Amino acid sequence: MENIKAYLKRHIRTNNHSFPSLALFITASGVRYKISSGNIDNAFAIRNATGALYVAKALDYEKIKKYELRLTALDNFKENYTTVLINVRDVNDNPPVFEKSSYRTQITEEDDRGLPKRVLRVSVCYENEKLFPSSLAYCSPFPPFPPNVQPLNRDPSHGRASWKFTVFAQDEGGEGLVGFTEVQINLKDVNDNAPQFPNGISYGNVTENGPIGMYVMTIKAKDYDDINEGTNAKIIYSIEKNAIQEDTGLPIFDINPDMGIITTAVCCLDREKTPDYSLQIVATDGGGLKGTGTASIKVKDLNDMPPRFTKDEWFVEVEETDGSVLPEAPILTVTVNDDDEINNFQYKIIESSGYGADKFAMVKNADGTGSLKVVQPLDYEDPMQVNGFRFRIQVIDNDGIDESDKYHVDHSWVIVKLKDINDNTPRFKKPHIEAAVYENADVGKNLGTFKAVDIDKGGKSKITYSINRATDRKRQFAIDQEVTETIQRELDREAMAKHSLEILATDDGVPPRTASAILTVLVKDINDNAPVFAEDYRPILLENSPPSKIIEISAVDKDDRLECNGAPFQFRMDPDADDVIRTSFKVEQSNKSDGMAIISSLGSFDREYRKQYTIPIVIKDSGTPSHTGTSTLTITIGDLNDNIMQPGSKEEVCDLNPQVTRCLEHGKCVGSYVEAKCECNPGWTGTYCSLPTTPTIFKTYSYVKYALSFEPDKFTTQIQLRLRTRETYGELFRISDQHIRKYGIIELKDAKVYFRYSLNTGQVEEQEDKQEGVYAGGKPEFTGIKTYDVKSDYQKSCIDDIRLDGKSLPLPPATNGTQWGQATMAKNIDRYCSSNNPCQNAYCPDPFECVDLWNK
């Protein structure tokens, strides 16, 4: 067979594609085929049965451009050979490669000659046979041959010392593979920058009194030229304007030319003389360019100056203390001069430097001043203190300094003068005087003399005398400024046998002080009262009774029995009595007890003829001179059923009045024989009991005060009211006299209604106070001008239909007055009696339900 030629483009196997087979087929029946030689790296293979030759591996034109394969064909008996020449055709599978992986060059900064000018040439190695320079495309900051089109600056902060960039080469006219190389262009420095001080002013400090060469500070300048380019950035430091010592003319500071370290050139700087310095520093580079900056140097303080009080003697005038109460504020502030910058002054009082030094103390203030404070009571009245105090104080300018170091210690005197205040109460020489005087003593009679002294103002205080009128409400006594107590109004031993007067002595201080003394006045009795019946006798004598003893009566006398101005008493009928009285009754003296009278009848009586008889009885006491009075005894004739019944009744009066019949629904008729009227059931009011009453709810600290328009009955008092409450304690209603010696009170205790009363002897001896003694809901007790408390406060509850002796009293706010009284004061009350709805939050399981009994 002849040689066979084939061409095959290079093809690279991928994961998804097999290599292409050659378009070469050698066929013969029963023949088998194989590659005998020339198959380098087994790049090809042949199908044994068909003779199809194909590529078995990827081909690389850049390594092997041509293959010469020897093929063998054989059957069972013979074999034959042929040669196949395979030329590999090139494809663009390699990027352009530069001659160098990187290029470097250098140009001089700020060089503007011949611009634009070429700086560097880069080129590519042509490995592909079909790759020519004309088929390349370059990409970089510059065209293929970068030109310098403007002067370049290498110095900070707007320049760059080096330019770095990448040049790309792409074959197939910019459509193929890409190769690249790195290009670096360095700028050579020229000395075009003067040194600069970044901060303009640099700050440092140095301690005063330091030695020569003491470090102060380091100042630095910056040169943006290249430090590696000769001496372009080499900086030399110098002081252009130095501080000069006045007494020697020498410069005070020195600077290291290479390091910029500033030190002292002289010793012993004095902060108190010159606290700071300002130096002009020059920085010069190797090319002679200069920059200037300022070094500001502060001299740090040492405690080298002594403290001095601003005064050799301090004076202060202060009020004496009010007892043991000391003033919190200082009474004096002292100042100290010390030229040192920082001081920590410590103050104290020199013990035993003067009387009274222990009564004061020195404290340091935040601003460095010292304050004098009072630590013990001051008393102007003390003879040792009346002339004031004088003592020494001390200051040290630091707390770590020994007091023996006199250079840092100073002293000054303090004079304290005391001012008198009104801190003493006048004192009575006799705090209690007792005087006895007859009740008929003349007005103006001297009862005693009081004298009080006050040690304030050197004992010269003006004292004003007065009587506490709470102890002399009737103003029966007076005191003049000659301190004499006298009778101002007539006395009555029977009204008050003993007076205890509080005598007040008030000084003229601010504020004034008052002392008190007691004058006890014992009022001696004279026989100025006539005897009267011991009781309000009201005997009853049944009609038709035979002559008999009716009653024994006795007498009492308000005068003092111990002075024999009372019993024993003598009784007789008034000789001027009516003839009927004198013939019907007799009065006999009995010597029992203190003397008594026996009253007897002299005949029988008929009640239908006359119901009552009045007997005037003369009573004489045993005083000297004796006193006689006449009392009247009323005798009532008791009725017997000794007459035949006659037509007529009270019921007829009620029946004959058609208006009164209407009250029977909510009341009853209680008419007399001549008049019919309605008495209403509880909860109803009005002439015919047709109006329901309106309840009032009493809140916390609530009450109603009444003024009555009628006199309550002297012997029987009826109180009626309705209430509704869940409370267990509180006062419902009270009626009492002015001094609450007699009272009747309805109140709740432990959820029960109680009636509490006090009647003294069992009879009402003094009338109830219609204006001040009637309250509902509790009695107020005033604790201030506008504040009060309610004693036994009846609260969160209701009252309705209050009646006193059957007469309705008003209940505000529904009504403030009735014909029987007025509600003169009412606090914290409201109309109606509403429930607080206790069922709102209650739960009752079926079949039960919650029922609010408040309104039931």
MOZINOR-V523385 format. One record per residue. N is the residue number from 1. PSI is psi in whole degrees, 0 to 359 (999 if undefined). Layout:
# MOZINOR-V523385
n | psi
N | PSI
N | PSI
This chain:
# MOZINOR-V523385
n | psi
1 | 150
2 | 167
3 | 144
4 | 133
5 | 144
6 | 149
7 | 139
8 | 123
9 | 147
10 | 133
11 | 137
12 | 128
13 | 142
14 | 177
15 | 333
16 | 355
17 | 139
18 | 168
19 | 146
20 | 151
21 | 157
22 | 150
23 | 55
24 | 121
25 | 131
26 | 119
27 | 144
28 | 146
29 | 128
30 | 14
31 | 144
32 | 149
33 | 152
34 | 162
35 | 120
36 | 319
37 | 172
38 | 0
39 | 80
40 | 131
41 | 22
42 | 45
43 | 340
44 | 164
45 | 159
46 | 143
47 | 129
48 | 324
49 | 326
50 | 341
51 | 16
52 | 121
53 | 132
54 | 164
55 | 131
56 | 339
57 | 165
58 | 141
59 | 148
60 | 110
61 | 325
62 | 345
63 | 308
64 | 119
65 | 344
66 | 138
67 | 140
68 | 105
69 | 137
70 | 122
71 | 145
72 | 131
73 | 133
74 | 148
75 | 210
76 | 344
77 | 329
78 | 167
79 | 158
80 | 163
81 | 153
82 | 162
83 | 132
84 | 122
85 | 122
86 | 117
87 | 128
88 | 122
89 | 139
90 | 143
91 | 160
92 | 87
93 | 9
94 | 131
95 | 164
96 | 146
97 | 125
98 | 158
99 | 330
100 | 146
101 | 336
102 | 153
103 | 141
104 | 144
105 | 170
106 | 140
107 | 163
108 | 135
109 | 153
110 | 16
111 | 112
112 | 15
113 | 136
114 | 34
115 | 145
116 | 152
117 | 154
118 | 142
119 | 322
120 | 148
121 | 131
122 | 147
123 | 163
124 | 141
125 | 133
126 | 97
127 | 326
128 | 138
129 | 328
130 | 11
131 | 121
132 | 154
133 | 328
134 | 345
135 | 2
136 | 149
137 | 133
138 | 149
139 | 119
140 | 175
141 | 344
142 | 170
143 | 180
144 | 328
145 | 96
146 | 125
147 | 156
148 | 109
149 | 348
150 | 157
151 | 140
152 | 143
153 | 130
154 | 349
155 | 143
156 | 155
157 | 2
158 | 359
159 | 177
160 | 136
161 | 338
162 | 141
163 | 127
164 | 133
165 | 170
166 | 136
167 | 128
168 | 140
169 | 127
170 | 126
171 | 181
172 | 38
173 | 30
174 | 5
175 | 352
176 | 217
177 | 160
178 | 137
179 | 159
180 | 163
181 | 154
182 | 137
183 | 131
184 | 125
185 | 115
186 | 140
187 | 127
188 | 130
189 | 145
190 | 150
191 | 84
192 | 11
193 | 130
194 | 151
195 | 148
196 | 146
197 | 112
198 | 322
199 | 353
200 | 299
201 | 128
202 | 144
203 | 140
204 | 174
205 | 159
206 | 142
207 | 137
208 | 158
209 | 20
210 | 164
211 | 174
212 | 141
213 | 11
214 | 132
215 | 136
216 | 302
217 | 170
218 | 129
219 | 138
220 | 138
221 | 161
222 | 135
223 | 122
224 | 358
225 | 167
226 | 121
227 | 338
228 | 0
229 | 88
230 | 228
231 | 23
232 | 322
233 | 17
234 | 118
235 | 135
236 | 129
237 | 145
238 | 158
239 | 116
240 | 319
241 | 101
242 | 160
243 | 139
244 | 133
245 | 127
246 | 317
247 | 336
248 | 341
249 | 7
250 | 148
251 | 144
252 | 331
253 | 157
254 | 157
255 | 139
256 | 121
257 | 330
258 | 321
259 | 342
260 | 21
261 | 123
262 | 132
263 | 169
264 | 138
265 | 350
266 | 168
267 | 164
268 | 56
269 | 146
270 | 110
271 | 323
272 | 338
273 | 309
274 | 107
275 | 342
276 | 161
277 | 155
278 | 120
279 | 144
280 | 118
281 | 137
282 | 133
283 | 125
284 | 131
285 | 183
286 | 341
287 | 4
288 | 2
289 | 143
290 | 151
291 | 148
292 | 150
293 | 173
294 | 134
295 | 115
296 | 118
297 | 124
298 | 135
299 | 119
300 | 144
301 | 147
302 | 154
303 | 79
304 | 10
305 | 145
306 | 151
307 | 148
308 | 125
309 | 143
310 | 348
311 | 144
312 | 337
313 | 133
314 | 141
315 | 136
316 | 142
317 | 127
318 | 148
319 | 145
320 | 157
321 | 152
322 | 91
323 | 230
324 | 5
325 | 115
326 | 145
327 | 139
328 | 328
329 | 148
330 | 153
331 | 347
332 | 141
333 | 125
334 | 151
335 | 154
336 | 140
337 | 133
338 | 120
339 | 349
340 | 151
341 | 316
342 | 129
343 | 147
344 | 77
345 | 140
346 | 123
347 | 152
348 | 163
349 | 135
350 | 116
351 | 146
352 | 19
353 | 352
354 | 155
355 | 135
356 | 2
357 | 331
358 | 352
359 | 0
360 | 165
361 | 150
362 | 137
363 | 150
364 | 137
365 | 164
366 | 331
367 | 8
368 | 348
369 | 168
370 | 144
371 | 141
372 | 125
373 | 153
374 | 129
375 | 355
376 | 152
377 | 145
378 | 133
379 | 111
380 | 331
381 | 349
382 | 121
383 | 331
384 | 340
385 | 347
386 | 330
387 | 6
388 | 198
389 | 154
390 | 123
391 | 171
392 | 147
393 | 158
394 | 148
395 | 138
396 | 139
397 | 6
398 | 147
399 | 354
400 | 10
401 | 137
402 | 140
403 | 341
404 | 345
405 | 88
406 | 338
407 | 329
408 | 17
409 | 142
410 | 157
411 | 156
412 | 161
413 | 147
414 | 130
415 | 123
416 | 122
417 | 133
418 | 140
419 | 137
420 | 136
421 | 168
422 | 77
423 | 5
424 | 133
425 | 139
426 | 151
427 | 126
428 | 138
429 | 324
430 | 106
431 | 349
432 | 129
433 | 137
434 | 133
435 | 139
436 | 134
437 | 144
438 | 149
439 | 342
440 | 20
441 | 149
442 | 147
443 | 135
444 | 357
445 | 137
446 | 128
447 | 340
448 | 167
449 | 129
450 | 148
451 | 128
452 | 151
453 | 152
454 | 123
455 | 352
456 | 157
457 | 34
458 | 28
459 | 12
460 | 18
461 | 144
462 | 127
463 | 132
464 | 133
465 | 143
466 | 171
467 | 133
468 | 107
469 | 348
470 | 337
471 | 1
472 | 65
473 | 331
474 | 4
475 | 52
476 | 353
477 | 159
478 | 156
479 | 135
480 | 175
481 | 0
482 | 10
483 | 34
484 | 129
485 | 129
486 | 167
487 | 129
488 | 329
489 | 159
490 | 146
491 | 156
492 | 107
493 | 327
494 | 334
495 | 320
496 | 113
497 | 344
498 | 129
499 | 131
500 | 101
501 | 136
502 | 114
503 | 128
504 | 137
505 | 115
506 | 128
507 | 179
508 | 22
509 | 175
510 | 113
511 | 158
512 | 153
513 | 147
514 | 134
515 | 162
516 | 149
517 | 164
518 | 128
519 | 116
520 | 119
521 | 115
522 | 116
523 | 115
524 | 146
525 | 146
526 | 159
527 | 81
528 | 12
529 | 136
530 | 147
531 | 153
532 | 170
533 | 144
534 | 332
535 | 169
536 | 81
537 | 135
538 | 69
539 | 154
540 | 128
541 | 117
542 | 141
543 | 155
544 | 9
545 | 144
546 | 169
547 | 132
548 | 172
549 | 131
550 | 310
551 | 152
552 | 132
553 | 151
554 | 174
555 | 162
556 | 159
557 | 129
558 | 342
559 | 166
560 | 117
561 | 329
562 | 341
563 | 12
564 | 31
565 | 19
566 | 241
567 | 162
568 | 153
569 | 153
570 | 137
571 | 145
572 | 158
573 | 142
574 | 121
575 | 343
576 | 10
577 | 157
578 | 149
579 | 323
580 | 321
581 | 315
582 | 332
583 | 347
584 | 337
585 | 160
586 | 151
587 | 122
588 | 143
589 | 136
590 | 137
591 | 10
592 | 145
593 | 233
594 | 16
595 | 127
596 | 167
597 | 138
598 | 122
599 | 126
600 | 156
601 | 151
602 | 3
603 | 189
604 | 163
605 | 154
606 | 116
607 | 327
608 | 342
609 | 314
610 | 132
611 | 327
612 | 153
613 | 138
614 | 122
615 | 117
616 | 125
617 | 127
618 | 129
619 | 132
620 | 134
621 | 186
622 | 15
623 | 170
624 | 112
625 | 159
626 | 159
627 | 135
628 | 141
629 | 159
630 | 125
631 | 152
632 | 128
633 | 123
634 | 124
635 | 126
636 | 134
637 | 119
638 | 148
639 | 141
640 | 153
641 | 74
642 | 19
643 | 150
644 | 142
645 | 139
646 | 153
647 | 154
648 | 138
649 | 166
650 | 328
651 | 326
652 | 324
653 | 316
654 | 320
655 | 329
656 | 349
657 | 106
658 | 333
659 | 323
660 | 334
661 | 337
662 | 338
663 | 351
664 | 343
665 | 323
666 | 23
667 | 201
668 | 158
669 | 130
670 | 37
671 | 158
672 | 193
673 | 339
674 | 348
675 | 138
676 | 138
677 | 162
678 | 138
679 | 113
680 | 147
681 | 159
682 | 134
683 | 1
684 | 150
685 | 179
686 | 166
687 | 321
688 | 24
689 | 39
690 | 353
691 | 127
692 | 144
693 | 155
694 | 119
695 | 161
696 | 133
697 | 133
698 | 122
699 | 191
700 | 138
701 | 54
702 | 151
703 | 164
704 | 131
705 | 137
706 | 152
707 | 118
708 | 151
709 | 13
710 | 160
711 | 123
712 | 153
713 | 141
714 | 334
715 | 329
716 | 128
717 | 124
718 | 128
719 | 126
720 | 134
721 | 162
722 | 146
723 | 156
724 | 123
725 | 156
726 | 0
727 | 164
728 | 0
729 | 143
730 | 155
731 | 128
732 | 310
733 | 145
734 | 149
735 | 129
736 | 168
737 | 178
738 | 324
739 | 8
740 | 32
741 | 332
742 | 136
743 | 160
744 | 125
745 | 130
746 | 128
747 | 163
748 | 131
749 | 125
750 | 41
751 | 20
752 | 150
753 | 127
754 | 150
755 | 119
756 | 135
757 | 160
758 | 120
759 | 11
760 | 253
761 | 359
762 | 348
763 | 154
764 | 103
765 | 337
766 | 148
767 | 147
768 | 151
769 | 107
770 | 340
771 | 334
772 | 349
773 | 9
774 | 121
775 | 153
776 | 139
777 | 358
778 | 160
779 | 126
780 | 146
781 | 116
782 | 127
783 | 353
784 | 189
785 | 320
786 | 10
787 | 147
788 | 161
789 | 154
790 | 116
791 | 132
792 | 53
793 | 120
794 | 110
795 | 162
796 | 33
797 | 173
798 | 152
799 | 144
800 | 145
801 | 63
802 | 129
803 | 133
804 | 118
805 | 38
806 | 2
807 | 128
808 | 133
809 | 147
810 | 152
811 | 102
812 | 160
813 | 359
814 | 316
815 | 143
816 | 355
817 | 149
818 | 180
819 | 347
820 | 350
821 | 168
822 | 144
823 | 101
824 | 341
825 | 135
826 | 133
827 | 135
828 | 46
829 | 163
830 | 160
831 | 149
832 | 180
833 | 74
834 | 151
835 | 156
836 | 17
837 | 65
838 | 342
839 | 352
840 | 319
841 | 16
842 | 147
843 | 126
844 | 120
845 | 153
846 | 141
847 | 21
848 | 159
849 | 152
850 | 133
851 | 124
852 | 110
853 | 357
854 | 318
855 | 8
856 | 999
